[in-house]
Amino acid sequence: MLELYQFQHSTFCLKVRMVLQAKKMSYRTIEITPGIGQVNVFKLSGQRKVPLLKDGENVVADSSAIIEYLENITKEPQLIPSEPQESTNAHIIEDWADTTLAKEIRIELIKAAAIDPSLREALLPEDLPESFKDLISKLPLEFMNGFTQAINNEKSNNLLNSLEKISNLVKTQQWLVGNSLSIADIAVASQLSLLSFPTSSGESLFGKGCPGYKDNPLLEPLFNWRNNLEQLLLERDPAQI
Ligand SMILES: N[C@@H](CCC(=O)N[C@@H](CS)C(=O)NCC(=O)O)C(=O)O
């Protein structure tokens, strides 16, 4: 049985889970506690980040490397296009989503969490003691605001522009590259989860997200596209342990 070491709300872990669902592969998740739990990840792989995939003796770190590994052991459906132009486009989109998009969205989430105590609390790992969650949700607003001002208090125009462009595109075309689901769709959709949490994020987070994005009418087609993709993959999900 494949084992996915993960943080529940990590977009990179979601990216791998979406691929496992698309390929109808059975797997079990092992929830890692940030900090202490990463010691085990380090022992297994020589690095501390999740997602980490363990397939018997094989241990693979990094979402893109894991997906290549999965693509090699289960060919259908093919998520990394073989046609050179499509393959290049899919790779470039995946790389952009994993780096620039991921970073800008994380910043937006930190800003949103600074002004929304219930979002802050919902983002904490489920197994943390209630008393600690309570403490985090009550951190003074001034403290959190100081933190976010240090990052930058403007909405990211680059992020909004890029998202609006994709939102327009998915009004008329289902897939970002070629005529079928690819790693490009999965890489973008998984990062979007932090701007507007999908049903798979669980009851406490579903419906929450970043103001200016989750409630932005121009981005409605984009989040509908993401929701449809999630629904399509859920229908393929093998009985998960
Ligand atoms: N490029 C990596 C990024 C993985 C990553 O940044 N993982 C984060 C969780 S979202 C992590 O494990 N952070 C813990 C740490 O840096 O100690 C991938 O695609 O898997």
The ligand as an ORCA input file, in Angstrom:
! r2SCAN-3c Opt
* xyz 0 1
  N       8.669     21.773     -3.779
  C       8.112     20.951     -2.726
  C       7.519     21.884     -1.657
  C       7.060     21.095     -0.449
  C       6.788     22.031      0.732
  O       7.104     23.232      0.697
  N       6.264     21.438      1.800
  C       5.956     22.188      3.000
  C       4.503     21.993      3.363
  S       3.476     22.842      2.228
  C       6.761     21.628      4.154
  O       6.933     20.451      4.299
  N       7.261     22.539      5.015
  C       7.919     22.140      6.218
  C       9.300     22.677      6.329
  O       9.755     23.430      5.430
  O       9.935     22.344      7.344
  C       7.060     20.031     -3.326
  O       6.604     20.284     -4.441
  O       6.735     19.013     -2.698
*
